Amino acid sequence: MRLYHVPNTRSTRVLWLLEELGAPYDLTLMTAEERRGEEHVGRHPLGRVPVIEDDDGFVFESLAILLHIADQHPEAGLIPPLGSHDRALVYQWSVFAMTELEPAVLEAFSARRAEDDERLAAAASRFAERAAVVESALEGREYLVGDDFTVADLVCASVLMFARRAELTEGLPVIGAYLERIEVRPARQRAMAVGTAAA
């Protein structure tokens, strides 16, 4: 499997998962210019990352890739059995992170760049409402689903770390402790080291 990667983008999530699995992979680091080139647009119509390539072709969209790779390695325990309630919860929290948490974080970053305090306050309020759902779900728990780290934690934590950079996670002690636990995972550290070295 080959991962087309740009450091400090959503493709870092895929790199992190590959490191969690310890599975062999090839990595192609891309520049902004290469992403816009005709060759990469053939992999992703919008010229974005991540994209993975295997013998059957290309797959894009980070969440689709994460679930697909986890499915290929059920022995790793990063996704519960197909058809189980815990499997549904992994889908739930992964989609919640991408559709509820992340848009509010992106809006906050955009509003801050535009120096639009009203927009920023609205985005922060939307994020706080959604983050409170995660804070409640994690109360008294190490992880979101079951007793072990899953794809749901990888997706949610990556978005929440992004939110922390946007200064949106103050006053969320449960999430703060959760991120501290997850951030020190060796696979996370290895994935970030690749990004740091290439940045």
N, C-alpha and C positions, 0 to 999 in steps of 0.2 A: 504494500500500500504506500502511496506517495501523498504527502500533505503539502499543498501550496499554502505558504504561510507568510504573513507580515507581522512582525513583533508588535505587541500592544494593541492587537485587534481581536475580534472574536475567534480568530484561528488559534489563539493561545489556549482556548478551552479544549480544542481538539488535541493539541500537542500535550496538554496536561493529562487528558484521558489516556492517550497512547503511553505516556510515561507511567501512569497508574497501572496499566496493564503489563508493562514490560514487553510488549509485543514489538517485533521488528517493524520498522517503517523507514521510508526515505523522506527527506525533507527538502523542499525547494523554497528558499527564501526569495521573496519577490520585492521589487522596488515599486514605487508608485507608477513609474513609467511602464514597467512590465505589466502591471495590472491592467492598464488601459490599452495594451497592445492587442492586436488581432488574435494572436495565439491564445492569450488568456481569456479573451472574450469568447473564444470557442469552448472554453471550459465553464465559464460563468458568464451568462449574457450581459450582466451588469458590471463585469470586470472586478468582482469583489473576491475576498477570501473569507472563510476557508473554502477550499475545494479539495476533495480527495479523489484519487485515481487508483483504480485497480484493474484487473483483467477484463472486467465487464464494462468499464467506462468511468464517467465522472459523477460525483454527487456534490451538490452545494447546499448551503444553509446549515449553520453550526448545529442546531438542535437535531435536525435530521441525521447529520453525520454522527453525532454523539450517540444517539439511540441505535443507529445502525452498527456502529463499532461495538457497543456494549452487547448487542445481540449476537455478534460474532464470537464473543468471549464469555459465554454464560458461566464458565468455571470461575471467573474472577469475582462474581457476586456483586457486580456494580449495577445490575438491573435484576429485579426479582423475576420469578418464572412467568411466562406468558399466560395471561388469563387470571392471574392472582390479583387480589385486592391491592397488595403492595405495589404491583406493577402499575395499576391504575393511579396510585398515589405518586409514583415517579413521574408519570405523564402529567398529572395535575400540577405538581410543583415546578416541573421543568417549563411547562407552558405558561404558568403563572409568572414565573421569572421573566420570560421573554415578552409577554403581552401586557402585563400589569406593572411590573417593577421597572423594566428597562426603558420603556417610553417616557416615563416620568423623569428618570435620570437624564436621558438624552435631552429632554426639554429644559431641565435645569441647567445643564451645561450650555445649551444654546442661549438661554435667557441671560446667563452670566456673561457670556461673550458679548451679547448685545447691550449689556448694562441696563437691562430692563427689569427693574426690581419687582414690578407687579407680576410679570410673567414668572419670575423666579419664585416668588412667594406662592403662586398658584401651583407651580410644579412641585415645590417642596411639600405643599399640603397634600397633593395627590400621592406623592411618594410615601409620606408619613402614614396615610390611611392604609396603603397597601402593605407597607413594611410592618405595620402593627399586626397584620394577619400572620406573617412569618414569625414575628416575635412571640406571639401567642402559641403558635404551633411548636416552637422550640422550647417552650417553658418546661424545664425539668427533663429535657431530652438532649442527647448529643447530636443527633442527626434528624433529618426530616422524615425519613421512612425507615421503620424498623430500628435495629440497633447498630447498623453499619452504614458507612459512607456509600452513597450511590450516585448515579448520574444526576439525580435531583439536587444533591448537595453541590456537586460540581457546577451546575448551571446557576443555581440560586446564589451560591457564594461568589461566583465570578461577577454576577451582576451587582451584588451587595458591596463587593470590593470597589467596583466602579462607582457606586453610590457614595462610598466613604471618601473617595477622591473628590467628589462633588460636594463634600461637607454636608451630607444629608443624613448621616447615621448617628449623630449625637443624640443622646437621650434614649438610645436603644441598647441597653446593657446586655440583653440576652444575645442579640445579633452580634454585638461587639465581641463577646466571649466566643461565640460560634466561629466568627471569622478568625480570631486568634488561633483556635484549634486547627482550623482547616489550612490556614496560610502556612503553617510550619510542616505540612505534609511533604515528605521528600520529593514526591512526584511533582507537586506544585513548584517547589524550589528549582527542580531541574528544568521544568518548562519555562519558568521565568528567567533562568540563567541563559537559555538559548536566546530569548528575546533581548536580554540585556546586552549580550555579546554582539548581537546583530544590529542593535539600535544605533 
